[in-house]
Amino acid sequence: MKLGKTSIALAVVATLMLLAAIAVVALNRDDDLPRAPEAAARASDADLIARGEYLVRAGSCYGCHTEPGGAPYAGGRAIETPFGIVSAPNLTPDGTGLAAWSSDDFWRALHNGRSRDGRLLYPAFPYPNYTRLARADADAMFAYLKSLAPVAKQNRPHALRFPFDQSVALAVWRALFFRPAQFETDSAKSPQWNRGAYLVETLGHCNACHSRRNVFGATAGPLDLAGGLIPIQNWYAPSLRDNAEAGVGDWPEREIVALLRSGTSARGSVQGPMAEVVARSTQFLSEDDLEAMAAYLGSLPDGTDATRRATGDINTASAPSEAGAKLYTTHCAACHGDRGEGVAGAYPALAGNRAVAITPPANLVHMVLRGGFGPTTPGHPRPYGMPPFATVLSDEQVGQVLSYLRASWGHHAPPVSTLEVSRYRGAR
């Protein structure tokens, strides 16, 4: 009798495992959505190539597929993830890159997350966003990449830890968190709004940074723009749905456009990873596309918790400390003013600056320790910089001065502990 029950239990387990395996295989099948006419075959079409260059820039492809000091788009950049290192491949038309690829192969990579040989691609390549790209846009991007000068550079193997280096683990991840899809326009919205949604959610893959990730590294999807800590880098990409963080629902459109074009506006400026996005991508977008993104971002509902904003932070805040005040006077006041008023066009005001109050305080720690510099753009050719204090201030002192800022001038934000400073000091 006991042997019979054991056999039944084993049979049930085996059946469940078989069903799970079938489900994983089924959920990793390529999506055969109707495809647009072959446009990339006209690789000599200058207009197609120019459009592709524009779209490649809009997608920030340079940032990952160009090694520091290396040839553009020749790959080799090591992308650190919580699961190990993913190496970006060569996108030039060399034999080590895309020489043997067709536009169908390229579309398959963007839409289905598969390489030319059928291998599953790791989602450090943001195909969960690119899957919704229009086929015509993918063909134009491919035409541009095929027009580049070939660069012979072998792709480096990934260096992922077990079991994340196993194709089975990746297949399970995709079965859980990825589905090929198409971008669907919202008929209730204007063409401008829909264009902005397409750029933000799909080509710009903004949620790759501006969202939280679960323990498996997956986001809640391209519409999740509620903010999150960027893995490994430990910069905080603030919520685009919270006007107390990086939401722009209460901004004039011209200020949103200015921020995306130059990295600075009368209401704020960008730092860290977002500075690279502006420098490599959004500053090159057309006025129409910037206005479309502004229309979409400005329409996002403000998800700020009014109760938290009104009372929650005050309950956890502390009074400005004398030690923090002295450190501020010594190291900060000369540029930012005795009352944090700043200097217009040079040094940002700290009084009323929402970036000061954001929790977690990762970005403040980064800027104090490593210096704060915006992107160099035509509209902001000489961005102001803040000297790094990593070799001048201890972790305790950094915590004291940041706590002073967060307790002063109406911020009422929680203090910054020495432990938090130590955590972010070790990040890049």
Contacts in CASP RR format, 6 or more apart in sequence:
PFRMAT RR
TARGET T0000
AUTHOR 0000-0000-0000
METHOD contacts of the structure
MODEL  1
MKLGKTSIALAVVATLMLLAAIAVVALNRDDDLPRAPEAAARASDADLIA
RGEYLVRAGSCYGCHTEPGGAPYAGGRAIETPFGIVSAPNLTPDGTGLAA
WSSDDFWRALHNGRSRDGRLLYPAFPYPNYTRLARADADAMFAYLKSLAP
VAKQNRPHALRFPFDQSVALAVWRALFFRPAQFETDSAKSPQWNRGAYLV
ETLGHCNACHSRRNVFGATAGPLDLAGGLIPIQNWYAPSLRDNAEAGVGD
WPEREIVALLRSGTSARGSVQGPMAEVVARSTQFLSEDDLEAMAAYLGSL
PDGTDATRRATGDINTASAPSEAGAKLYTTHCAACHGDRGEGVAGAYPAL
AGNRAVAITPPANLVHMVLRGGFGPTTPGHPRPYGMPPFATVLSDEQVGQ
VLSYLRASWGHHAPPVSTLEVSRYRGAR
23 175 0 8 1.000
24 171 0 8 1.000
24 172 0 8 1.000
24 175 0 8 1.000
25 171 0 8 1.000
27 174 0 8 1.000
27 175 0 8 1.000
27 179 0 8 1.000
28 120 0 8 1.000
28 171 0 8 1.000
28 174 0 8 1.000
28 175 0 8 1.000
30 108 0 8 1.000
30 112 0 8 1.000
30 114 0 8 1.000
30 180 0 8 1.000
31 111 0 8 1.000
31 112 0 8 1.000
31 179 0 8 1.000
31 180 0 8 1.000
33 111 0 8 1.000
33 180 0 8 1.000
33 182 0 8 1.000
35 104 0 8 1.000
35 107 0 8 1.000
35 135 0 8 1.000
36 134 0 8 1.000
36 135 0 8 1.000
36 136 0 8 1.000
36 139 0 8 1.000
38 103 0 8 1.000
38 139 0 8 1.000
39 48 0 8 1.000
39 103 0 8 1.000
39 136 0 8 1.000
39 139 0 8 1.000
39 140 0 8 1.000
39 143 0 8 1.000
40 48 0 8 1.000
40 103 0 8 1.000
40 106 0 8 1.000
40 139 0 8 1.000
40 140 0 8 1.000
40 142 0 8 1.000
40 143 0 8 1.000
40 146 0 8 1.000
41 103 0 8 1.000
42 48 0 8 1.000
42 143 0 8 1.000
43 49 0 8 1.000
43 143 0 8 1.000
43 146 0 8 1.000
43 147 0 8 1.000
45 143 0 8 1.000
48 139 0 8 1.000
48 140 0 8 1.000
48 143 0 8 1.000
49 140 0 8 1.000
49 143 0 8 1.000
49 144 0 8 1.000
49 147 0 8 1.000
50 144 0 8 1.000
51 140 0 8 1.000
51 144 0 8 1.000
52 137 0 8 1.000
52 140 0 8 1.000
52 141 0 8 1.000
52 143 0 8 1.000
52 144 0 8 1.000
53 144 0 8 1.000
54 284 0 8 1.000
54 285 0 8 1.000
54 286 0 8 1.000
55 137 0 8 1.000
55 140 0 8 1.000
55 141 0 8 1.000
55 144 0 8 1.000
55 203 0 8 1.000
56 62 0 8 1.000
56 141 0 8 1.000
56 144 0 8 1.000
56 145 0 8 1.000
57 280 0 8 1.000
57 281 0 8 1.000
57 284 0 8 1.000
57 285 0 8 1.000
58 199 0 8 1.000
58 203 0 8 1.000
58 204 0 8 1.000
58 281 0 8 1.000
58 282 0 8 1.000
58 284 0 8 1.000
58 285 0 8 1.000
58 289 0 8 1.000
59 203 0 8 1.000
59 204 0 8 1.000
59 205 0 8 1.000
59 281 0 8 1.000
60 204 0 8 1.000
60 205 0 8 1.000
60 277 0 8 1.000
60 280 0 8 1.000
60 281 0 8 1.000
61 73 0 8 1.000
61 91 0 8 1.000
61 141 0 8 1.000
62 72 0 8 1.000
62 73 0 8 1.000
62 280 0 8 1.000
62 281 0 8 1.000
63 77 0 8 1.000
63 276 0 8 1.000
63 280 0 8 1.000
64 77 0 8 1.000
64 79 0 8 1.000
64 88 0 8 1.000
64 124 0 8 1.000
64 125 0 8 1.000
65 73 0 8 1.000
65 74 0 8 1.000
65 75 0 8 1.000
65 76 0 8 1.000
65 77 0 8 1.000
65 88 0 8 1.000
65 89 0 8 1.000
65 90 0 8 1.000
65 91 0 8 1.000
66 72 0 8 1.000
66 73 0 8 1.000
66 74 0 8 1.000
66 75 0 8 1.000
66 77 0 8 1.000
67 74 0 8 1.000
67 75 0 8 1.000
67 76 0 8 1.000
67 77 0 8 1.000
68 77 0 8 1.000
71 92 0 8 1.000
71 151 0 8 1.000
71 153 0 8 1.000
72 148 0 8 1.000
73 90 0 8 1.000
73 91 0 8 1.000
73 92 0 8 1.000
73 145 0 8 1.000
73 148 0 8 1.000
73 151 0 8 1.000
74 90 0 8 1.000
74 91 0 8 1.000
74 92 0 8 1.000
74 151 0 8 1.000
74 153 0 8 1.000
75 87 0 8 1.000
75 88 0 8 1.000
75 89 0 8 1.000
75 90 0 8 1.000
75 91 0 8 1.000
75 153 0 8 1.000
75 155 0 8 1.000
76 87 0 8 1.000
76 88 0 8 1.000
76 89 0 8 1.000
76 90 0 8 1.000
76 153 0 8 1.000
76 155 0 8 1.000
76 156 0 8 1.000
77 87 0 8 1.000
77 88 0 8 1.000
78 85 0 8 1.000
78 86 0 8 1.000
78 87 0 8 1.000
78 156 0 8 1.000
79 85 0 8 1.000
79 86 0 8 1.000
79 87 0 8 1.000
79 88 0 8 1.000
79 124 0 8 1.000
80 232 0 8 1.000
81 124 0 8 1.000
81 160 0 8 1.000
81 231 0 8 1.000
81 232 0 8 1.000
82 217 0 8 1.000
82 231 0 8 1.000
82 232 0 8 1.000
83 160 0 8 1.000
83 161 0 8 1.000
83 164 0 8 1.000
83 217 0 8 1.000
84 158 0 8 1.000
84 159 0 8 1.000
84 160 0 8 1.000
84 161 0 8 1.000
84 164 0 8 1.000
85 158 0 8 1.000
85 159 0 8 1.000
85 160 0 8 1.000
86 122 0 8 1.000
86 124 0 8 1.000
86 125 0 8 1.000
86 158 0 8 1.000
86 160 0 8 1.000
87 155 0 8 1.000
87 156 0 8 1.000
87 157 0 8 1.000
87 158 0 8 1.000
87 159 0 8 1.000
88 125 0 8 1.000
89 97 0 8 1.000
89 155 0 8 1.000
90 96 0 8 1.000
90 97 0 8 1.000
90 98 0 8 1.000
90 151 0 8 1.000
90 153 0 8 1.000
90 154 0 8 1.000
90 155 0 8 1.000
91 97 0 8 1.000
91 98 0 8 1.000
91 145 0 8 1.000
91 148 0 8 1.000
92 98 0 8 1.000
92 145 0 8 1.000
92 148 0 8 1.000
92 149 0 8 1.000
92 150 0 8 1.000
92 151 0 8 1.000
92 153 0 8 1.000
93 99 0 8 1.000
93 145 0 8 1.000
93 146 0 8 1.000
93 147 0 8 1.000
93 148 0 8 1.000
93 150 0 8 1.000
94 150 0 8 1.000
94 151 0 8 1.000
94 152 0 8 1.000
94 153 0 8 1.000
95 150 0 8 1.000
95 152 0 8 1.000
96 151 0 8 1.000
96 152 0 8 1.000
96 153 0 8 1.000
96 154 0 8 1.000
96 155 0 8 1.000
97 153 0 8 1.000
97 155 0 8 1.000
98 106 0 8 1.000
98 142 0 8 1.000
98 145 0 8 1.000
98 146 0 8 1.000
99 150 0 8 1.000
100 116 0 8 1.000
101 116 0 8 1.000
101 142 0 8 1.000
103 138 0 8 1.000
103 139 0 8 1.000
103 142 0 8 1.000
103 143 0 8 1.000
105 116 0 8 1.000
106 138 0 8 1.000
106 139 0 8 1.000
106 141 0 8 1.000
106 142 0 8 1.000
106 145 0 8 1.000
107 135 0 8 1.000
107 138 0 8 1.000
107 139 0 8 1.000
107 142 0 8 1.000
108 114 0 8 1.000
108 116 0 8 1.000
108 118 0 8 1.000
109 115 0 8 1.000
109 116 0 8 1.000
109 121 0 8 1.000
109 125 0 8 1.000
109 127 0 8 1.000
110 127 0 8 1.000
110 130 0 8 1.000
110 131 0 8 1.000
110 133 0 8 1.000
110 138 0 8 1.000
111 127 0 8 1.000
111 130 0 8 1.000
111 131 0 8 1.000
111 133 0 8 1.000
111 135 0 8 1.000
111 138 0 8 1.000
111 180 0 8 1.000
112 127 0 8 1.000
112 131 0 8 1.000
112 180 0 8 1.000
113 120 0 8 1.000
113 121 0 8 1.000
113 125 0 8 1.000
113 127 0 8 1.000
113 131 0 8 1.000
113 178 0 8 1.000
114 120 0 8 1.000
114 121 0 8 1.000
115 121 0 8 1.000
119 167 0 8 1.000
120 167 0 8 1.000
120 170 0 8 1.000
120 171 0 8 1.000
120 174 0 8 1.000
121 127 0 8 1.000
122 158 0 8 1.000
122 160 0 8 1.000
122 170 0 8 1.000
123 173 0 8 1.000
123 177 0 8 1.000
123 178 0 8 1.000
123 217 0 8 1.000
123 218 0 8 1.000
126 205 0 8 1.000
126 208 0 8 1.000
127 178 0 8 1.000
128 177 0 8 1.000
128 178 0 8 1.000
128 219 0 8 1.000
128 221 0 8 1.000
128 222 0 8 1.000
129 201 0 8 1.000
129 202 0 8 1.000
129 203 0 8 1.000
129 204 0 8 1.000
129 205 0 8 1.000
129 207 0 8 1.000
129 208 0 8 1.000
129 222 0 8 1.000
130 138 0 8 1.000
130 202 0 8 1.000
130 203 0 8 1.000
130 205 0 8 1.000
131 178 0 8 1.000
131 179 0 8 1.000
131 180 0 8 1.000
131 181 0 8 1.000
132 181 0 8 1.000
132 182 0 8 1.000
132 183 0 8 1.000
132 198 0 8 1.000
132 201 0 8 1.000
132 202 0 8 1.000
132 222 0 8 1.000
133 183 0 8 1.000
133 202 0 8 1.000
133 203 0 8 1.000
134 183 0 8 1.000
137 203 0 8 1.000
158 165 0 8 1.000
163 169 0 8 1.000
164 170 0 8 1.000
173 216 0 8 1.000
173 218 0 8 1.000
176 216 0 8 1.000
176 218 0 8 1.000
177 216 0 8 1.000
177 218 0 8 1.000
183 197 0 8 1.000
183 198 0 8 1.000
183 201 0 8 1.000
183 202 0 8 1.000
185 194 0 8 1.000
186 193 0 8 1.000
186 194 0 8 1.000
186 197 0 8 1.000
189 197 0 8 1.000
190 295 0 8 1.000
192 288 0 8 1.000
192 291 0 8 1.000
192 292 0 8 1.000
192 295 0 8 1.000
193 292 0 8 1.000
193 295 0 8 1.000
193 296 0 8 1.000
193 299 0 8 1.000
195 288 0 8 1.000
195 289 0 8 1.000
195 292 0 8 1.000
196 289 0 8 1.000
196 292 0 8 1.000
196 293 0 8 1.000
196 295 0 8 1.000
196 296 0 8 1.000
197 296 0 8 1.000
199 285 0 8 1.000
199 289 0 8 1.000
199 292 0 8 1.000
199 293 0 8 1.000
199 296 0 8 1.000
200 206 0 8 1.000
200 225 0 8 1.000
200 293 0 8 1.000
200 296 0 8 1.000
200 297 0 8 1.000
201 207 0 8 1.000
201 222 0 8 1.000
201 223 0 8 1.000
202 222 0 8 1.000
204 281 0 8 1.000
205 222 0 8 1.000
206 225 0 8 1.000
206 240 0 8 1.000
207 219 0 8 1.000
207 221 0 8 1.000
207 222 0 8 1.000
207 223 0 8 1.000
207 224 0 8 1.000
207 225 0 8 1.000
208 219 0 8 1.000
209 228 0 8 1.000
209 230 0 8 1.000
209 237 0 8 1.000
209 273 0 8 1.000
209 274 0 8 1.000
210 225 0 8 1.000
210 226 0 8 1.000
210 227 0 8 1.000
210 228 0 8 1.000
210 237 0 8 1.000
210 238 0 8 1.000
210 239 0 8 1.000
210 240 0 8 1.000
210 246 0 8 1.000
211 219 0 8 1.000
211 220 0 8 1.000
211 221 0 8 1.000
211 224 0 8 1.000
211 225 0 8 1.000
211 226 0 8 1.000
211 227 0 8 1.000
211 228 0 8 1.000
211 237 0 8 1.000
212 219 0 8 1.000
212 220 0 8 1.000
212 224 0 8 1.000
212 226 0 8 1.000
212 227 0 8 1.000
212 228 0 8 1.000
212 229 0 8 1.000
213 219 0 8 1.000
213 228 0 8 1.000
213 231 0 8 1.000
217 231 0 8 1.000
225 239 0 8 1.000
225 240 0 8 1.000
225 241 0 8 1.000
225 300 0 8 1.000
226 239 0 8 1.000
226 240 0 8 1.000
226 241 0 8 1.000
226 242 0 8 1.000
227 236 0 8 1.000
227 237 0 8 1.000
227 238 0 8 1.000
227 239 0 8 1.000
227 240 0 8 1.000
227 241 0 8 1.000
227 242 0 8 1.000
227 245 0 8 1.000
227 246 0 8 1.000
228 236 0 8 1.000
228 237 0 8 1.000
228 238 0 8 1.000
228 239 0 8 1.000
229 235 0 8 1.000
229 236 0 8 1.000
229 237 0 8 1.000
229 360 0 8 1.000
229 362 0 8 1.000
230 236 0 8 1.000
230 237 0 8 1.000
230 273 0 8 1.000
232 427 0 8 1.000
232 428 0 8 1.000
233 273 0 8 1.000
233 427 0 8 1.000
233 428 0 8 1.000
234 362 0 8 1.000
234 366 0 8 1.000
234 423 0 8 1.000
234 424 0 8 1.000
234 426 0 8 1.000
234 427 0 8 1.000
234 428 0 8 1.000
235 272 0 8 1.000
235 273 0 8 1.000
235 362 0 8 1.000
235 363 0 8 1.000
235 366 0 8 1.000
235 427 0 8 1.000
236 358 0 8 1.000
236 360 0 8 1.000
236 362 0 8 1.000
236 363 0 8 1.000
237 246 0 8 1.000
237 273 0 8 1.000
237 274 0 8 1.000
238 245 0 8 1.000
238 246 0 8 1.000
238 247 0 8 1.000
238 355 0 8 1.000
238 358 0 8 1.000
239 245 0 8 1.000
239 246 0 8 1.000
239 247 0 8 1.000
239 303 0 8 1.000
240 246 0 8 1.000
240 247 0 8 1.000
240 248 0 8 1.000
240 297 0 8 1.000
240 300 0 8 1.000
241 247 0 8 1.000
241 300 0 8 1.000
241 301 0 8 1.000
241 302 0 8 1.000
241 303 0 8 1.000
242 302 0 8 1.000
242 303 0 8 1.000
242 304 0 8 1.000
243 249 0 8 1.000
243 250 0 8 1.000
243 302 0 8 1.000
243 303 0 8 1.000
243 304 0 8 1.000
244 304 0 8 1.000
244 309 0 8 1.000
244 354 0 8 1.000
244 357 0 8 1.000
245 304 0 8 1.000
245 354 0 8 1.000
245 358 0 8 1.000
247 297 0 8 1.000
247 298 0 8 1.000
247 300 0 8 1.000
247 302 0 8 1.000
248 255 0 8 1.000
248 256 0 8 1.000
248 259 0 8 1.000
248 294 0 8 1.000
248 297 0 8 1.000
248 298 0 8 1.000
249 297 0 8 1.000
249 298 0 8 1.000
249 299 0 8 1.000
249 300 0 8 1.000
249 302 0 8 1.000
250 302 0 8 1.000
251 267 0 8 1.000
251 298 0 8 1.000
253 291 0 8 1.000
253 294 0 8 1.000
253 295 0 8 1.000
253 298 0 8 1.000
255 265 0 8 1.000
255 266 0 8 1.000
255 267 0 8 1.000
256 265 0 8 1.000
256 293 0 8 1.000
256 294 0 8 1.000
256 297 0 8 1.000
256 298 0 8 1.000
257 287 0 8 1.000
257 290 0 8 1.000
257 291 0 8 1.000
257 294 0 8 1.000
258 264 0 8 1.000
258 265 0 8 1.000
258 266 0 8 1.000
259 265 0 8 1.000
259 267 0 8 1.000
259 268 0 8 1.000
259 269 0 8 1.000
259 270 0 8 1.000
260 278 0 8 1.000
260 282 0 8 1.000
260 283 0 8 1.000
260 285 0 8 1.000
260 290 0 8 1.000
260 293 0 8 1.000
260 294 0 8 1.000
261 278 0 8 1.000
261 282 0 8 1.000
261 283 0 8 1.000
261 285 0 8 1.000
261 290 0 8 1.000
261 377 0 8 1.000
261 379 0 8 1.000
262 278 0 8 1.000
262 283 0 8 1.000
262 375 0 8 1.000
262 377 0 8 1.000
262 378 0 8 1.000
262 379 0 8 1.000
262 380 0 8 1.000
263 269 0 8 1.000
263 270 0 8 1.000
263 275 0 8 1.000
263 278 0 8 1.000
263 283 0 8 1.000
263 374 0 8 1.000
263 375 0 8 1.000
263 377 0 8 1.000
263 380 0 8 1.000
264 270 0 8 1.000
264 345 0 8 1.000
264 374 0 8 1.000
264 380 0 8 1.000
264 383 0 8 1.000
268 348 0 8 1.000
268 353 0 8 1.000
268 355 0 8 1.000
269 348 0 8 1.000
269 374 0 8 1.000
270 277 0 8 1.000
270 278 0 8 1.000
270 374 0 8 1.000
270 375 0 8 1.000
271 363 0 8 1.000
271 366 0 8 1.000
271 367 0 8 1.000
271 372 0 8 1.000
271 373 0 8 1.000
271 374 0 8 1.000
272 363 0 8 1.000
272 366 0 8 1.000
272 372 0 8 1.000
272 374 0 8 1.000
275 373 0 8 1.000
275 374 0 8 1.000
275 375 0 8 1.000
276 375 0 8 1.000
278 374 0 8 1.000
278 375 0 8 1.000
278 377 0 8 1.000
279 375 0 8 1.000
279 376 0 8 1.000
279 377 0 8 1.000
282 290 0 8 1.000
282 293 0 8 1.000
283 375 0 8 1.000
283 377 0 8 1.000
283 378 0 8 1.000
285 293 0 8 1.000
313 357 0 8 1.000
313 411 0 8 1.000
313 412 0 8 1.000
313 413 0 8 1.000
313 414 0 8 1.000
314 412 0 8 1.000
316 414 0 8 1.000
317 406 0 8 1.000
317 407 0 8 1.000
317 411 0 8 1.000
317 412 0 8 1.000
317 413 0 8 1.000
317 414 0 8 1.000
317 415 0 8 1.000
318 403 0 8 1.000
318 407 0 8 1.000
318 414 0 8 1.000
318 415 0 8 1.000
319 407 0 8 1.000
320 403 0 8 1.000
320 404 0 8 1.000
320 407 0 8 1.000
320 408 0 8 1.000
321 400 0 8 1.000
321 403 0 8 1.000
321 404 0 8 1.000
321 407 0 8 1.000
323 397 0 8 1.000
323 400 0 8 1.000
324 400 0 8 1.000
324 401 0 8 1.000
324 403 0 8 1.000
324 404 0 8 1.000
325 404 0 8 1.000
327 393 0 8 1.000
327 397 0 8 1.000
327 400 0 8 1.000
327 401 0 8 1.000
327 404 0 8 1.000
328 401 0 8 1.000
328 404 0 8 1.000
328 405 0 8 1.000
329 338 0 8 1.000
331 389 0 8 1.000
331 392 0 8 1.000
331 393 0 8 1.000
331 401 0 8 1.000
332 350 0 8 1.000
332 401 0 8 1.000
333 340 0 8 1.000
335 342 0 8 1.000
335 343 0 8 1.000
335 346 0 8 1.000
335 347 0 8 1.000
335 386 0 8 1.000
336 342 0 8 1.000
336 343 0 8 1.000
336 347 0 8 1.000
336 348 0 8 1.000
336 349 0 8 1.000
336 350 0 8 1.000
337 343 0 8 1.000
339 351 0 8 1.000
339 409 0 8 1.000
340 349 0 8 1.000
340 350 0 8 1.000
340 351 0 8 1.000
340 409 0 8 1.000
341 349 0 8 1.000
341 351 0 8 1.000
342 348 0 8 1.000
342 349 0 8 1.000
342 350 0 8 1.000
342 351 0 8 1.000
345 384 0 8 1.000
346 384 0 8 1.000
347 384 0 8 1.000
347 386 0 8 1.000
348 384 0 8 1.000
350 356 0 8 1.000
350 405 0 8 1.000
350 409 0 8 1.000
351 408 0 8 1.000
351 409 0 8 1.000
351 410 0 8 1.000
352 409 0 8 1.000
352 410 0 8 1.000
352 411 0 8 1.000
355 363 0 8 1.000
355 364 0 8 1.000
356 364 0 8 1.000
356 405 0 8 1.000
356 406 0 8 1.000
356 411 0 8 1.000
356 413 0 8 1.000
357 406 0 8 1.000
357 411 0 8 1.000
357 412 0 8 1.000
357 413 0 8 1.000
358 364 0 8 1.000
358 413 0 8 1.000
359 413 0 8 1.000
359 414 0 8 1.000
360 420 0 8 1.000
361 402 0 8 1.000
361 406 0 8 1.000
361 416 0 8 1.000
361 420 0 8 1.000
361 424 0 8 1.000
362 424 0 8 1.000
362 427 0 8 1.000
364 402 0 8 1.000
364 405 0 8 1.000
364 416 0 8 1.000
365 398 0 8 1.000
365 402 0 8 1.000
365 416 0 8 1.000
365 420 0 8 1.000
365 421 0 8 1.000
365 424 0 8 1.000
365 425 0 8 1.000
366 424 0 8 1.000
366 427 0 8 1.000
367 386 0 8 1.000
368 386 0 8 1.000
368 388 0 8 1.000
368 389 0 8 1.000
368 393 0 8 1.000
368 398 0 8 1.000
368 401 0 8 1.000
368 402 0 8 1.000
369 388 0 8 1.000
369 389 0 8 1.000
369 390 0 8 1.000
369 398 0 8 1.000
369 421 0 8 1.000
369 424 0 8 1.000
369 425 0 8 1.000
370 388 0 8 1.000
370 390 0 8 1.000
371 385 0 8 1.000
371 386 0 8 1.000
371 387 0 8 1.000
371 388 0 8 1.000
371 389 0 8 1.000
372 385 0 8 1.000
372 386 0 8 1.000
372 388 0 8 1.000
373 383 0 8 1.000
373 384 0 8 1.000
373 385 0 8 1.000
373 386 0 8 1.000
374 380 0 8 1.000
374 383 0 8 1.000
374 384 0 8 1.000
374 385 0 8 1.000
375 383 0 8 1.000
376 382 0 8 1.000
376 383 0 8 1.000
389 398 0 8 1.000
390 425 0 8 1.000
393 401 0 8 1.000
395 418 0 8 1.000
395 421 0 8 1.000
395 422 0 8 1.000
395 425 0 8 1.000
396 418 0 8 1.000
396 421 0 8 1.000
398 416 0 8 1.000
398 421 0 8 1.000
399 415 0 8 1.000
399 416 0 8 1.000
399 417 0 8 1.000
399 418 0 8 1.000
399 420 0 8 1.000
399 421 0 8 1.000
402 415 0 8 1.000
402 416 0 8 1.000
402 421 0 8 1.000
403 415 0 8 1.000
403 416 0 8 1.000
405 411 0 8 1.000
406 412 0 8 1.000
406 413 0 8 1.000
406 414 0 8 1.000
406 415 0 8 1.000
406 416 0 8 1.000
407 413 0 8 1.000
407 415 0 8 1.000
END
